[in-house]
Amino acid sequence: MGIDKRLAIKNKRRIPEANLFIMSLLGGAIGGLIAMNVFHHKTKKVQFYIIFIVSLLLHGALIYTIATKLA
């Protein structure tokens, strides 16, 4: 998010939104949500909050499932 914000300010080629969504799904949901607020980037785009929160819930469910199977 920080890099994309910097590129946006400099009017340079940006990181595709799909790549930001993929990073969220691969485990970067918490970092993405924090970075959105720290850098004030993509905060008006509801789909980013939805994707990041869904990713966060999926990762939480996965961690819970793994933890209960191992216990």
C-alpha positions in Angstrom: 0.0 0.0 0.0 2.8 2.4 0.8 4.6 1.7 -2.4 1.4 2.1 -4.4 0.6 5.4 -2.6 4.0 6.7 -3.4 3.6 5.7 -7.1 0.2 7.4 -7.2 1.7 10.6 -5.8 4.4 10.6 -8.4 1.9 9.7 -11.2 3.9 6.6 -12.1 2.7 3.1 -13.1 0.7 1.7 -10.2 0.4 -1.8 -8.6 -2.7 -3.5 -10.1 -5.5 -3.8 -7.6 -5.7 -7.5 -8.3 -2.1 -7.9 -7.0 -3.1 -6.2 -3.8 -6.1 -8.5 -3.4 -3.9 -11.6 -4.0 -1.4 -10.4 -1.4 -4.3 -10.1 1.0 -5.5 -13.6 0.2 -2.0 -15.0 0.7 -1.8 -13.8 4.3 -1.4 -10.0 4.1 -4.9 -9.0 5.2 -3.9 -7.6 8.6 -1.0 -5.7 7.1 -3.2 -4.5 4.2 -5.8 -3.1 6.6 -3.2 -1.4 8.7 -1.4 0.0 5.7 -4.7 1.4 4.2 -5.2 3.5 7.3 -1.5 4.4 7.9 -1.0 5.6 4.3 -4.6 6.8 3.8 -4.6 4.7 0.6 -7.7 3.0 -1.0 -9.7 3.9 2.1 -12.7 5.1 0.0 -12.9 1.8 -1.9 -15.3 -0.5 -0.1 -14.2 -3.6 -2.1 -10.7 -3.4 -0.4 -12.3 -3.5 3.1 -14.5 -6.4 2.0 -11.7 -8.4 0.5 -9.3 -7.8 3.4 -11.9 -8.6 6.0 -13.1 -11.7 4.2 -9.4 -12.8 3.9 -8.9 -12.1 7.6 -11.9 -14.2 8.5 -10.8 -17.1 6.2 -7.3 -17.1 7.7 -8.8 -17.0 11.2 -11.0 -20.0 10.4 -8.1 -21.8 8.9 -5.9 -21.2 12.0 -8.8 -22.2 14.3 -9.4 -25.4 12.3 -5.7 -26.3 12.4 -5.4 -25.5 16.1 -8.4 -27.6 17.1 -7.1 -30.6 15.0 -3.7 -30.4 16.7 -5.1 -30.0 20.2 
